[in-house]
Every structure is written in C-alpha cells, then in structure tokens.
Amino acid sequence: MTTTTLSLTALLGLAASGGLDQNLLPADARWVVHVDLAGMRQTRLGAELVKLLEEHEAVELDQLNEFEREFDLRLNDFHSVTVHGARGEEDAVAQVRMSAKADAVLEKMRSEAIVRSHAVGDMEVLSIGEGSEDELFVHMEHVDEHERLLVLASSPE
C-alpha cells in the first residue's frame, strides 16, 4: 500500500471539520498544513478577513471568481483544508471539507465529461485531466447531510 493510499484512508476517517487530528495522518508525513476556515470565520479577525475578501473578490482572482460563478460556490462553502506529504509536492494529499454543494460541482463535471471514474478497492475515485502530467484524482465522502469531504491526490491509490 502506498503513502497516498494510507493518506486517503486516514483522511477519510476524519469525522468533523475543525482542528487537525494528528493521529489520522500517516506516520511518514513530513509536512502538514491545516486551515480551519469555519473556525477562523468565528473569530473577529477571521470574520473581517472573509468580509474583506468577499467585498474585493474581483481583485486579481479572475480564475477563482470564474469557478465560483460557474459552480455557485462562496468562501463560506469551504470549511477546512488539510494538505500533507512525505516528500514534497509529488506526493501531496489534500483534504477539503465543504458544503454539500460539492455534489453539484462533481455532477456538473461528470455531465461535461471533465472527469473519468475509477474503482480503487471499494471506493470510486474520479480523475480530472485525463492522462496528463497534471491529472488530479478526487474521492468524495458524505460526512453528513450538509458536509462533504473531498480528498485530492496525484495518484488514484
């Protein structure tokens, strides 16, 4: 089993957005970045930062704004982001907790034939970027009625 498989399995076990549970990271993780966006929004500084970003969303963020418009996503739809790896960018795994709007995003991508589906064990893994060097693999779990967990990696395993 590869590091990426261990990382996907560990990250799928996270049950709620919020603080990072270090016990769920693979033992060989050498670096970790975790941003609790939901928690940040609950602080005065975080709320002001979100307000500032939303008021000035057109500033030099054209690609992000286009994505937000196309998929009807807002900053509040993202709850937390955790990224880790053992070596560097080549084995990085990202976990994105977000609203149930993730369902519509993946459905739209499927309908536009942007993604391909792969079976990895008993999981469905989607790939974006068909065979290119930048191909991205995505697995989605339903955390609860309102939250989804997206796990992104450069390998399906």
C-alpha positions in Angstrom: 0.0 0.0 0.0 1.4 3.4 -0.9 1.7 6.5 1.2 -1.1 8.1 -0.9 -3.4 5.1 -0.1 -2.6 5.5 3.6 -3.2 9.2 3.4 -6.6 8.8 1.6 -7.7 6.2 4.2 -6.6 8.3 7.1 -8.2 11.5 5.8 -11.5 9.7 5.1 -11.7 8.8 8.7 -12.0 12.5 9.9 -15.4 12.9 11.3 -15.9 16.7 11.8 -14.4 19.9 10.5 -12.2 21.8 12.9 -8.9 21.1 14.5 -6.4 18.7 13.0 -6.3 15.2 14.4 -2.7 14.3 14.1 -3.4 10.7 14.9 -5.1 10.4 11.4 -2.0 11.5 9.5 0.3 8.8 8.1 3.4 8.2 10.1 5.7 9.3 7.3 4.1 12.7 6.8 6.9 15.2 7.0 4.8 18.3 6.4 1.2 19.3 7.1 -0.7 22.5 6.5 -4.2 22.8 8.1 -6.5 25.8 7.8 -9.8 25.7 9.8 -11.8 28.1 7.7 -15.0 27.5 9.7 -13.2 28.2 13.0 -11.5 31.2 11.5 -14.8 32.7 10.5 -16.0 32.5 14.1 -13.2 34.9 15.2 -13.4 38.7 14.8 -10.3 38.8 12.7 -11.4 35.9 10.6 -14.9 37.4 10.0 -13.3 40.7 9.0 -10.9 38.9 6.6 -13.8 37.0 5.0 -15.8 40.2 4.7 -12.8 41.9 3.1 -12.3 39.1 0.6 -15.9 39.0 -0.4 -16.1 42.7 -0.9 -13.0 42.7 -3.1 -13.4 39.4 -4.8 -12.8 40.8 -8.3 -9.3 41.9 -7.4 -6.8 39.7 -9.4 -8.7 36.5 -8.7 -10.3 36.1 -12.2 -9.9 32.2 -12.3 -11.2 31.8 -8.8 -14.1 34.1 -9.4 -15.0 32.3 -12.7 -15.0 29.0 -10.8 -17.2 30.5 -8.0 -19.7 31.8 -10.5 -19.8 28.6 -12.6 -20.4 26.4 -9.6 -22.2 28.8 -7.3 -19.6 28.5 -4.6 -18.7 31.0 -1.9 -15.9 31.2 0.6 -18.4 30.1 3.3 -18.9 26.8 1.4 -15.4 25.7 2.4 -15.0 24.5 6.0 -11.3 23.4 6.2 -8.3 22.4 4.1 -5.6 20.0 5.2 -2.6 19.2 2.9 0.3 16.9 3.8 3.1 14.9 2.2 6.1 12.7 2.9 8.4 14.1 0.2 7.1 17.1 -1.5 4.5 18.3 -4.0 4.6 15.0 -5.9 3.0 13.0 -3.1 0.9 15.7 -1.5 -2.7 14.8 -0.5 -5.3 17.5 0.2 -8.5 17.1 2.2 -11.2 19.7 1.6 -14.2 19.8 3.8 -17.0 21.8 2.3 -20.7 22.2 2.0 -23.0 19.8 0.1 -22.6 22.0 -2.9 -19.7 19.6 -3.7 -22.4 17.2 -5.1 -23.4 19.7 -7.7 -19.8 20.6 -8.6 -18.9 16.9 -9.3 -22.2 16.3 -11.1 -21.6 19.2 -13.4 -18.1 18.0 -14.1 -19.4 14.5 -14.9 -22.1 15.9 -17.2 -19.5 17.8 -19.1 -17.2 14.8 -19.4 -14.5 16.5 -17.5 -13.9 13.6 -15.2 -13.4 9.8 -15.5 -14.4 7.3 -12.9 -12.1 4.6 -11.5 -12.7 1.9 -8.9 -10.0 1.7 -6.2 -10.9 -1.1 -3.9 -14.5 -0.3 -2.9 -14.1 3.5 -3.5 -15.0 5.5 -6.5 -12.1 7.8 -7.5 -12.6 10.5 -10.2 -9.8 11.7 -12.3 -9.5 15.2 -13.9 -7.0 15.9 -16.6 -7.2 12.6 -18.5 -3.7 11.1 -18.5 -1.9 14.4 -18.4 1.1 15.1 -16.1 -1.3 17.3 -14.0 -4.0 14.7 -13.7 -5.8 15.0 -10.4 -7.7 12.2 -8.5 -10.7 13.0 -6.3 -12.7 11.0 -3.9 -15.8 12.4 -2.1 -17.3 11.2 1.1 -20.6 12.3 2.6 -19.7 13.4 6.2 -23.3 14.3 7.0 -26.3 15.9 5.3 -24.6 19.2 5.0 -20.9 18.5 4.6 -18.7 16.7 2.2 -15.0 15.6 2.3 -13.0 15.8 -0.9 -9.7 14.0 -0.9 -7.4 15.1 -3.8 -4.1 13.4 -4.8 -1.9 13.0 -7.8 -2.4 9.2 -7.8 -5.6 7.1 -7.5 -4.1 4.9 -4.9 
